[in-house]
Amino acid sequence: MKTLFQAINNFFLSKVDDNDFVIYKKGQFMMVMNLVFIVLMIILTIGTVFLPPERAKSVLMMTSSATTVTIIVLAILKSGRVQISLNTFAFFTSSLAALGFIAKPPHIAGVSLGFFMLMALIYTSLFCSIRFTVVTLIAFITTHIGYYYLKALPIAEGIVIDIAKTTLMDGSVTLLGVFAIGVSARNILNRALERTVDESNKNIEQFKRISSLNAIMNQTFTKLTESIHVTSDVVDSFSESFQSQAATFEELAASMEEISANTTSVTFASTEQNESIHELFKSFDVLSQSVDQLEEYGNDISEIFITVLQQAKRGESTSAKLESSLFKCHNRSSKGRGVRQRFCRCCRGDRKTGRPLQSGT
């Protein structure tokens, strides 16, 4: 069933723009209404078999004319001109309701074709323009007035006059009320449609903005992902460098420990060498003192020799003194030789052992 309706819909509305929602739905409504109307006319035509010949003839004329107009409306709809088909159908139904109202007797017209006038006015107020709706309203009220004065008054008597007058008054008021309600509903629907269109446009703009933001976010996410990969590569390279640096630091730490150990040993050796130098300085001091003593002894010997020479010149009387002086000289020379021998032994001992001279040696 759905496939059949879709096929019929595509056949009659193939040239209608489906992007315009309101026009497309009006076209669908018109298509369904006319197809249902044709089915009803066919059923009514079949029903004429059970009617008297004169009545059946009038019904056949009505159904044939209605079917012809309906086919014309569907042809206009298939051409894609939806609003023209709506106006044509409204004109046809309004004319049919007015002519049928005039054809009915006064006591039946208001309760039969009068309701069809209301239906036609509601249809025109919702699906046609305001101008067309006003023209239809005026035509219906004119029909009521003309029917009352031109047909009902000349032939009606008694209570029928009251019925015709009530039909005129109630019908006119009802038509005005339906017109006001229909136009108000039309305006409300149009405003709602305009707001819906505005909101739709705003939603489209927001969707475009969101789409652009989404595209920017996707680009940013892509760049961020690339940056993360680059950063990951840099971190990996840093990690490898840190590992190699750690190994280098371990080797450097071992080297520093060796250097520290060598420095400690060098410090100890330097301390010992410093002590040896101090001992050597002390030995040099002792040697200097010994040299000073030798110099003093040499000066004493020089004075003694000078004195001896002087005494020798003076004569033999001083020989005893010379001998005593020579004896003193001999003793002092022996002491000087003893000091020199001890210094020589100390120097020989230092060359052999590599040890510093001891103080007091």
C-alpha positions as CSV (number, residue, x, y, z in Angstrom):
1,M,0.0,0.0,0.0
2,K,2.8,2.3,0.9
3,T,4.5,1.6,-2.4
4,L,1.3,2.3,-4.4
5,F,0.8,5.6,-2.6
6,Q,4.5,6.5,-3.3
7,A,4.0,5.7,-7.0
8,I,0.8,7.9,-7.2
9,N,2.6,10.6,-5.3
10,N,5.5,10.6,-7.7
11,F,3.2,10.6,-10.7
12,F,1.2,13.7,-9.7
13,L,3.9,15.6,-7.7
14,S,7.0,14.9,-9.8
15,K,7.3,18.6,-10.8
16,V,6.6,20.0,-7.4
17,D,9.6,21.3,-5.4
18,D,9.8,19.0,-2.3
19,N,12.2,21.4,-0.6
20,D,9.2,23.8,0.0
21,F,7.5,21.8,2.7
22,V,4.2,23.7,2.8
23,I,3.6,23.8,-0.9
24,Y,4.5,20.1,-1.2
25,K,2.0,19.1,1.5
26,K,-0.7,21.3,0.0
27,G,-0.1,19.4,-3.3
28,Q,-0.4,16.1,-1.5
29,F,-3.7,17.2,0.2
30,M,-5.1,18.4,-3.1
31,M,-4.1,15.1,-4.8
32,V,-5.8,13.0,-2.1
33,M,-8.9,15.1,-2.0
34,N,-9.4,15.0,-5.7
35,L,-8.8,11.2,-5.9
36,V,-11.3,10.6,-3.1
37,F,-13.8,13.0,-4.8
38,I,-13.4,11.0,-8.1
39,V,-14.1,7.7,-6.2
40,L,-17.2,9.2,-4.6
41,M,-18.4,10.4,-8.0
42,I,-17.9,6.9,-9.4
43,I,-19.9,5.4,-6.5
44,L,-22.6,8.0,-6.9
45,T,-22.8,7.2,-10.6
46,I,-23.2,3.5,-9.9
47,G,-25.9,4.4,-7.4
48,T,-28.0,6.1,-10.1
49,V,-29.1,2.7,-11.2
50,F,-31.4,2.5,-8.2
51,L,-32.9,6.0,-8.8
52,P,-35.8,7.1,-11.0
53,P,-34.8,8.1,-14.5
54,E,-35.2,11.9,-14.1
55,R,-33.4,11.9,-10.7
56,A,-30.7,9.7,-12.2
57,K,-30.2,12.0,-15.1
58,S,-29.6,15.0,-12.9
59,V,-27.2,13.1,-10.7
60,L,-25.3,11.9,-13.8
61,M,-25.0,15.4,-15.1
62,M,-23.7,16.6,-11.7
63,T,-21.2,13.7,-11.3
64,S,-19.9,14.0,-14.8
65,S,-19.3,17.8,-14.5
66,A,-17.7,17.3,-11.0
67,T,-15.4,14.5,-12.4
68,T,-14.4,16.7,-15.3
69,V,-13.5,19.6,-13.1
70,T,-11.6,17.2,-10.7
71,I,-9.6,15.8,-13.6
72,I,-8.7,19.3,-14.8
73,V,-7.5,20.1,-11.2
74,L,-5.3,17.0,-11.1
75,A,-3.8,17.9,-14.5
76,I,-2.9,21.4,-13.3
77,L,-1.4,19.8,-10.1
78,K,0.7,17.4,-12.2
79,S,2.1,20.4,-14.1
80,G,3.6,21.6,-10.9
81,R,1.3,24.7,-10.4
82,V,0.0,23.8,-6.9
83,Q,-1.6,27.1,-6.0
84,I,-3.5,27.4,-9.3
85,S,-4.9,23.9,-8.7
86,L,-5.9,24.9,-5.1
87,N,-7.7,28.0,-6.4
88,T,-9.4,26.0,-9.2
89,F,-10.7,23.4,-6.7
90,A,-11.9,26.1,-4.3
91,F,-13.7,27.9,-7.1
92,F,-15.4,24.7,-8.3
93,T,-16.6,23.7,-4.8
94,S,-17.8,27.2,-4.0
95,S,-19.7,27.4,-7.2
96,L,-21.2,23.9,-6.7
97,A,-22.2,24.8,-3.1
98,A,-23.8,28.1,-4.2
99,L,-25.7,26.6,-7.2
100,G,-26.9,23.7,-5.1
101,F,-28.1,26.1,-2.4
102,I,-30.1,28.0,-4.9
103,A,-31.6,24.8,-6.3
104,K,-32.9,23.6,-3.0
105,P,-36.3,24.7,-1.5
106,P,-36.3,27.2,1.3
107,H,-36.9,24.7,4.1
108,I,-34.0,22.4,3.0
109,A,-31.4,24.8,1.6
110,G,-30.0,26.0,4.9
111,V,-29.6,22.5,6.4
112,S,-28.1,20.8,3.3
113,L,-25.9,23.0,1.0
114,G,-25.4,25.6,3.7
115,F,-22.9,23.3,5.4
116,F,-21.0,22.8,2.2
117,M,-20.6,26.5,2.0
118,L,-19.0,26.5,5.4
119,M,-16.6,23.7,4.3
120,A,-15.7,25.6,1.1
121,L,-15.1,28.8,3.1
122,I,-12.8,26.9,5.6
123,Y,-10.9,25.4,2.7
124,T,-10.4,28.7,0.9
125,S,-9.3,30.5,4.2
126,L,-6.6,27.8,4.8
127,F,-5.4,27.0,1.3
128,C,-6.1,30.1,-0.8
129,S,-5.2,33.8,-0.5
130,I,-7.0,36.3,1.7
131,R,-8.4,38.1,-1.4
132,F,-9.8,34.8,-2.8
133,T,-11.3,34.0,0.6
134,V,-13.0,37.4,0.9
135,V,-14.5,37.1,-2.6
136,T,-15.8,33.6,-1.6
137,L,-17.4,35.0,1.6
138,I,-19.0,37.9,-0.3
139,A,-20.3,35.4,-2.9
140,F,-21.9,33.2,-0.2
141,I,-23.5,36.0,1.7
142,T,-24.8,37.4,-1.6
143,T,-26.2,34.0,-2.4
144,H,-28.1,33.9,0.9
145,I,-29.5,37.4,0.5
146,G,-30.5,36.9,-3.2
147,Y,-32.0,33.5,-2.3
148,Y,-34.1,35.0,0.4
149,Y,-35.4,38.0,-1.5
150,L,-35.6,36.5,-5.0
151,K,-36.8,33.0,-4.3
152,A,-37.9,32.4,-0.7
153,L,-40.2,35.5,-0.3
154,P,-42.2,35.1,-3.5
155,I,-43.0,31.4,-2.9
156,A,-42.8,30.9,0.8
157,E,-45.7,31.2,3.2
158,G,-46.2,31.0,7.0
159,I,-43.4,29.2,8.8
160,V,-41.4,28.7,5.7
161,I,-40.7,32.5,5.6
162,D,-39.4,32.3,9.2
163,I,-37.2,29.4,8.2
164,A,-35.8,31.3,5.2
165,K,-35.2,34.4,7.3
166,T,-33.4,32.3,10.0
167,T,-31.4,30.6,7.3
168,L,-30.4,34.1,6.0
169,M,-29.4,35.5,9.4
170,D,-27.8,32.4,10.9
171,G,-26.1,31.5,7.6
172,S,-24.6,35.0,7.2
173,V,-23.4,35.1,10.9
174,T,-22.0,31.6,10.6
175,L,-20.1,32.4,7.4
176,L,-18.6,35.6,9.0
177,G,-17.6,33.6,12.1
178,V,-16.0,30.8,10.1
179,F,-14.3,33.4,8.0
180,A,-12.8,35.1,11.1
181,I,-11.8,31.8,12.6
182,G,-10.3,30.5,9.4
183,V,-8.3,33.8,8.7
184,S,-7.1,33.9,12.3
185,A,-6.0,30.3,12.2
186,R,-4.3,31.0,8.8
187,N,-2.4,34.0,10.3
188,I,-1.4,32.0,13.3
189,L,-0.2,29.2,11.1
190,N,1.7,31.6,8.8
191,R,3.4,33.3,11.8
192,A,4.3,29.9,13.2
193,L,5.6,28.9,9.8
194,E,7.6,32.2,9.5
195,R,9.1,31.6,13.0
196,T,9.8,28.0,12.1
197,V,11.6,29.1,8.9
198,D,13.5,31.7,10.9
199,E,14.5,29.2,13.5
200,S,15.4,26.8,10.7
201,N,17.6,29.4,9.1
202,K,19.2,30.1,12.5
203,N,19.7,26.4,13.0
204,I,21.2,26.1,9.6
205,E,23.6,29.0,10.4
206,Q,24.4,27.5,13.7
207,F,24.9,24.2,12.0
208,K,27.3,25.8,9.6
209,R,29.2,27.4,12.4
210,I,29.3,24.2,14.3
211,S,30.5,22.4,11.2
212,S,33.2,25.0,10.7
213,L,34.2,24.7,14.4
214,N,34.1,21.0,14.0
215,A,36.4,21.2,11.0
216,I,38.7,23.5,12.9
217,M,38.7,21.2,15.8
218,N,39.4,18.3,13.5
219,Q,42.3,20.2,12.0
220,T,43.5,21.2,15.5
221,F,43.2,17.6,16.6
222,T,45.2,16.4,13.6
223,K,47.9,18.9,14.2
224,L,47.9,18.0,17.9
225,T,48.2,14.4,17.1
226,E,51.1,15.1,14.8
227,S,52.7,17.3,17.5
228,I,52.2,14.4,20.0
229,H,53.9,12.0,17.6
230,V,56.8,14.5,17.1
231,T,57.0,15.0,20.9
232,S,57.0,11.3,21.4
233,D,59.8,10.9,19.0
234,V,61.7,13.6,20.7
235,V,61.1,12.0,24.1
236,D,62.3,8.7,22.7
237,S,65.5,10.3,21.5
238,F,65.9,12.1,24.8
239,S,65.4,8.7,26.6
240,E,68.0,7.1,24.4
241,S,70.3,10.1,25.0
242,F,69.7,9.9,28.8
243,Q,70.5,6.2,28.8
244,S,73.7,6.8,26.9
245,Q,74.4,9.7,29.2
246,A,73.7,7.5,32.2
247,A,76.2,5.0,31.0
248,T,78.7,7.8,30.4
249,F,78.0,9.2,33.9
250,E,78.7,5.7,35.3
251,E,82.0,5.5,33.5
252,L,82.7,9.1,34.6
253,A,81.9,8.2,38.2
254,A,84.2,5.2,38.1
255,S,86.9,7.5,36.6
256,M,86.3,10.1,39.3
257,E,86.6,7.4,41.9
258,E,89.9,6.3,40.4
259,I,91.0,9.9,40.2
260,S,89.9,10.4,43.8
261,A,91.9,7.3,44.9
262,N,94.9,8.5,42.9
263,T,94.5,12.0,44.4
264,T,94.4,10.5,47.8
265,S,97.6,8.5,47.2
266,V,99.2,11.6,45.6
267,T,98.1,13.6,48.7
268,F,99.7,11.1,51.0
269,A,102.8,11.0,48.8
270,S,102.9,14.8,48.8
271,T,102.6,14.9,52.5
272,E,105.4,12.4,52.9
273,Q,107.5,14.4,50.4
274,N,106.7,17.6,52.2
275,E,107.9,16.0,55.5
276,S,111.0,14.9,53.7
277,I,111.6,18.4,52.4
278,H,111.2,19.8,55.9
279,E,113.8,17.2,57.2
280,L,116.1,18.2,54.3
281,F,115.7,21.9,55.2
282,K,116.6,21.0,58.8
283,S,119.7,19.1,57.6
284,F,120.6,22.2,55.5
285,D,120.3,24.3,58.7
286,V,122.5,21.9,60.6
287,L,125.0,22.0,57.7
288,S,124.9,25.8,57.6
289,Q,125.6,25.8,61.3
290,S,128.5,23.4,60.8
291,V,129.9,25.6,58.0
292,D,129.6,28.6,60.3
293,Q,131.6,26.7,62.9
294,L,134.2,25.7,60.3
295,E,134.5,29.3,59.3
296,E,135.0,30.4,62.9
297,Y,137.6,27.6,63.3
298,G,139.3,28.8,60.1
299,N,139.3,32.3,61.4
300,D,140.8,31.1,64.7
301,I,143.4,29.1,62.9
302,S,144.3,32.1,60.7
303,E,144.7,34.3,63.8
304,I,146.8,31.6,65.4
305,F,149.0,31.3,62.3
306,I,149.3,35.1,62.2
307,T,150.2,35.1,65.9
308,V,152.7,32.2,65.3
309,L,154.4,34.2,62.5
310,Q,154.5,37.2,64.7
311,Q,155.9,35.1,67.5
312,A,158.4,33.5,65.2
313,K,159.7,36.9,64.2
314,R,160.0,37.8,67.8
315,G,162.2,34.9,68.5
316,E,162.7,31.7,70.0
317,S,161.5,32.9,73.3
318,T,158.0,32.4,72.1
319,S,158.6,28.8,70.9
320,A,157.0,27.5,74.0
321,K,154.0,29.6,73.3
322,L,154.2,28.4,69.7
323,E,154.2,24.9,70.7
324,S,151.2,25.4,72.9
325,S,149.5,27.3,70.2
326,L,150.3,24.5,67.7
327,F,148.9,22.1,70.2
328,K,145.7,24.1,70.4
329,C,145.6,24.3,66.6
330,H,146.0,20.6,66.4
331,N,143.2,20.0,68.8
332,R,140.9,22.4,67.0
333,S,141.8,20.9,63.6
334,S,141.0,17.5,64.9
335,K,137.6,18.7,65.9
336,G,137.0,20.3,62.5
337,R,138.0,17.1,60.8
338,G,135.6,15.2,63.1
339,V,132.7,17.6,62.1
340,R,133.6,17.3,58.4
341,Q,133.8,13.5,58.6
342,R,130.4,13.3,60.3
343,F,128.8,15.6,57.6
344,C,130.3,13.5,54.8
345,R,128.9,10.3,56.4
346,C,125.5,11.9,56.7
347,C,125.6,12.9,53.0
348,R,126.7,9.4,52.0
349,G,123.9,7.9,54.0
350,D,121.3,10.2,52.4
351,R,122.4,9.2,48.9
352,K,122.2,5.5,49.6
353,T,118.9,5.4,51.5
354,G,117.0,8.4,50.0
355,R,116.1,9.4,53.5
356,P,116.4,13.0,54.8
357,L,119.0,14.0,57.1
358,Q,118.1,13.7,60.8
359,S,118.3,16.7,63.0
360,G,121.2,16.5,65.4
361,T,123.3,14.3,63.1
